[in-house]
């Protein structure tokens, strides 16, 4: 009979309180090791007249390296925790990767101040300065050096392959 009353809206159903979901796993900062504290929030969004309730986790506290970490995260990521975790993983790979020697001259780079930017440059005897485009921290500078070295190595390998190919055809 209760179901009939509820069907006819004569009896209101008892409100059911949703249990708070388990907090997601948050990576510690790869620079200082601090793990940010989270707060659960229920976000209601209006999508073309439809209201969508979504569980969300917001950061209460984090370290001073948040800008460096989020600069490595994908821009389109909308979940705070996922963005933080992705940024931490990518930054950790840059930190852990050793700085390679320049493929052109074979020297390890030295740190040099940059007149155009606050971020110091990595230079070798080739004296080829790296671009300052989108370089916002020292970790991005290191990634740019590694990317440049890989690019130069690939070019050198392509030249060797082409010389070998020309030598075989003659």
C-alpha positions as CSV (number, residue, x, y, z in Angstrom):
1,X,0.0,0.0,0.0
2,X,3.0,2.3,0.7
3,X,4.0,2.1,-2.9
4,X,0.5,3.2,-4.0
5,X,0.7,6.3,-1.7
6,X,4.1,7.2,-3.0
7,X,2.8,6.7,-6.5
8,X,0.0,9.1,-5.8
9,X,2.4,11.4,-4.0
10,X,0.4,11.0,-0.8
11,X,3.5,9.9,1.1
12,X,6.9,11.4,0.6
13,X,9.8,8.9,0.4
14,X,12.3,9.1,3.2
15,X,15.4,11.1,2.1
16,X,18.4,8.9,1.5
17,X,21.6,10.5,2.4
18,X,24.4,9.6,0.0
19,X,27.6,8.4,1.6
20,X,30.6,10.5,0.9
21,X,32.7,8.9,-1.8
22,X,36.2,7.6,-1.3
23,X,38.8,10.3,-2.0
24,X,40.9,9.8,-5.1
25,X,44.6,8.9,-4.9
26,X,46.6,12.1,-5.1
27,X,50.3,12.1,-6.2
28,X,52.8,13.8,-4.0
29,X,54.6,16.8,-5.4
30,X,57.7,15.5,-7.2
31,X,59.7,18.5,-6.0
32,X,59.0,18.8,-2.3
33,X,57.0,15.6,-1.6
34,X,53.9,17.3,-0.1
35,X,50.6,15.7,-0.9
36,X,47.7,18.2,-1.3
37,X,44.7,17.9,1.0
38,X,41.3,17.5,-0.6
39,X,37.8,18.6,0.2
40,X,34.7,16.9,-1.3
41,X,32.2,19.1,-3.0
42,X,29.0,18.4,-4.9
43,X,28.9,20.6,-8.0
44,X,25.6,21.2,-9.8
45,X,25.9,22.3,-13.4
46,X,23.2,23.5,-15.8
47,X,23.6,21.9,-19.3
48,X,20.9,23.3,-21.6
49,X,18.2,23.2,-19.0
50,X,19.3,19.9,-17.4
51,X,20.8,20.0,-14.0
52,X,23.7,17.6,-13.5
53,X,25.0,16.9,-10.0
54,X,28.6,15.8,-10.0
55,X,30.9,14.8,-7.2
56,X,34.1,16.9,-7.3
57,X,37.2,17.1,-5.2
58,X,38.8,20.5,-4.6
59,X,42.2,21.2,-3.2
60,X,42.4,22.8,0.3
61,X,46.1,23.0,0.6
62,X,49.0,22.5,-1.8
63,X,52.7,23.4,-2.1
64,X,54.4,26.3,-3.8
65,X,55.2,24.3,-6.9
66,X,51.6,24.1,-8.2
67,X,52.3,26.4,-11.2
68,X,55.2,24.2,-12.3
69,X,53.2,21.1,-11.9
70,X,50.1,22.4,-13.7
71,X,52.3,23.7,-16.6
72,X,53.0,20.0,-17.4
73,X,49.3,19.0,-17.2
74,X,47.0,18.9,-20.3
75,X,45.1,22.1,-20.7
76,X,41.8,20.4,-21.6
77,X,41.7,18.3,-18.4
78,X,38.8,19.5,-16.2
79,X,39.2,17.3,-13.1
80,X,41.5,19.0,-10.6
81,X,42.9,15.8,-9.2
82,X,43.5,14.2,-12.5
83,X,45.2,17.3,-13.8
84,X,47.4,17.4,-10.7
85,X,48.3,13.7,-11.0
86,X,49.1,14.0,-14.7
87,X,51.2,17.1,-14.2
88,X,53.1,15.4,-11.3
89,X,53.8,12.3,-13.4
90,X,55.1,14.3,-16.4
91,X,57.2,16.6,-14.2
92,X,58.7,13.6,-12.4
93,X,59.8,12.1,-15.7
94,X,61.6,15.4,-16.6
95,X,63.2,15.6,-13.2
96,X,64.4,12.0,-13.3
97,X,65.8,12.1,-16.8
98,X,69.5,13.0,-16.9
99,X,70.5,16.0,-19.0
100,X,72.1,14.6,-22.1
101,X,75.2,15.9,-23.9
102,X,74.8,18.1,-26.9
103,X,74.8,15.8,-30.0
104,X,76.5,18.5,-32.1
105,X,79.5,19.3,-29.9
106,X,79.4,16.4,-27.3
107,X,79.5,18.7,-24.3
108,X,77.3,18.8,-21.2
109,X,75.4,22.1,-21.0
110,X,76.2,24.8,-18.5
111,X,73.7,27.1,-16.8
112,X,73.8,30.7,-18.0
113,X,71.6,33.7,-17.1
114,X,69.2,34.8,-19.9
115,X,68.8,38.5,-20.6
116,X,65.3,38.0,-22.1
117,X,63.9,35.8,-19.4
118,X,64.0,35.0,-15.7
119,X,64.6,31.4,-16.5
120,X,68.3,30.5,-16.9
121,X,69.5,29.1,-20.2
122,X,71.3,25.8,-20.8
123,X,74.1,26.4,-23.3
124,X,77.1,24.5,-24.7
125,X,80.0,25.5,-27.0
126,X,77.6,25.4,-30.0
127,X,76.2,28.6,-28.3
128,X,72.8,27.9,-29.6
129,X,70.3,29.4,-27.3
130,X,67.0,27.7,-26.7
131,X,63.7,29.3,-27.4
132,X,61.9,31.2,-24.7
133,X,58.5,30.5,-26.1
134,X,56.2,29.0,-23.4
135,X,59.2,28.5,-21.0
136,X,57.8,29.3,-17.6
137,X,60.0,27.4,-15.3
138,X,63.4,25.6,-15.0
139,X,61.7,22.2,-15.6
140,X,60.3,23.3,-18.9
141,X,63.8,24.6,-19.8
142,X,65.3,21.2,-19.1
143,X,62.6,19.5,-21.2
144,X,63.3,21.9,-24.0
145,X,67.0,21.0,-23.9
146,X,66.2,17.2,-23.9
147,X,63.8,17.8,-26.8
148,X,66.4,19.8,-28.8
149,X,69.1,17.1,-28.2
150,X,66.7,14.3,-29.4
151,X,65.9,16.4,-32.5
152,X,69.6,17.0,-33.3
153,X,70.3,13.3,-32.8
154,X,67.5,12.4,-35.1
155,X,68.8,14.8,-37.8
156,X,72.3,13.3,-37.5
157,X,70.9,9.8,-37.8
158,X,68.9,10.9,-40.9
159,X,72.1,12.4,-42.5
160,X,74.0,9.1,-41.8
161,X,71.2,7.1,-43.3
162,X,71.0,9.3,-46.4
163,X,74.8,9.1,-46.9
164,X,74.7,5.4,-46.5
165,X,71.8,5.2,-49.0
166,X,73.7,7.4,-51.5
167,X,76.9,5.3,-51.0
168,X,75.0,2.0,-51.8
169,X,73.5,3.4,-55.0
170,X,76.8,4.5,-56.5
